[in-house]
């Protein structure tokens, strides 16, 4: 029996969609319940320009929940091809970010998050699908472009990939450190 993070037989996609829908509802509707004081609220749409160049597209919705913290909900698409392997992954995740040098959404921040990716792997004509989990720590610095509403955020995420793929009757556990370098371009609304 195949050991995956979310079983395909038990509606893993439905559970994943339900969790993301609940998180989005909390961000959009329930956000005032998290704030202890009234502050200016910012919502950002973040696009990862650097990741897209290297085959990992990422789009985020970020919502400040206080003057010094924010939640981000993201969609991720990753593609990689080598001589024998072809990988396609898509999914999403969320992060909490704590701003330490300025008020959110500008300045230095650190935080943590988790991504869940549905992955299709092909190796020498054989193919399998599975889920991967990427819990990670992240840090970055957000600054505004002069006389513009646009924001830029260089950031790095360090974490551990957890999952497995079974190809040619071989169970291949995928566990190990992963790093994601990003340059997010953001527009507040």
Residue, then its C-alpha position, 0 to 999 in steps of 0.5 A: x500500500x502506498x504511503x502518501x501524505x494525503x491519500x488519493x482514494x480518500x478525497x485528498x483534493x477535497x480536503x485540501x480545497x476545504x482547508x484553503x477555502x476556510x483560510x481564505x474566508x478567515x483572511x477576508x471576513x474574519x480578519x477583524x477578530x484577530x486584531x486587538x487594536x484598530x490599524x490601517x489594513x493592507x491587502x497585497x497581491x504578491x507575484x514571485x518574479x524570480x521564482x517564475x524565471x526558474x520554473x516556480x510560479x507563486x501568487x500570494x494574497x497577503x492580509x495584515x492582521x495587526x500593525x506588525x503581523x500579516x497572514x499570506x495565502x498562496x498558490x504555487x506551480x513548479x516544473x522541472x525537467x532533467x534528462x530522465x525525470x520530469x516533475x510537475x507540482x501545483x498546490x498552495x499554502x499559507x504563512x504567518x509573518x512578523x514585521x520587526x523593523x517597521x509596521x507591516x507591510x514594509x520592513x524586515x520580517x520573519x515567519x513560518x508557513x506550510x505548503x502542500x503540493x500535488x506532484x506528478x513525476x515521470x521517470x523513464x516512461x513510468x509515472x506516479x502522483x503524490x502529495x508533498x508537504x513543505x513546512x518552512x521558516x521564511x524571512x525577507x525585507x519589504x520596501x516601497x519603490x520611490x513615489x509608487x504604491x508598488x512594493x518589492x520583497x527579496x526573501x528566502x524560505x528554508x524548510x523540509x520536503x516530506x512525501x514519496x513517489x512510487x515508480x517502477x515498484x520502488x517507493x522513493x521517499x522524498x525528504x530533505x532540506x529545501x530552499x526557495x529564493x524569491x523576489x516578490x513584486x506586490x501591489x496593495x489594495 
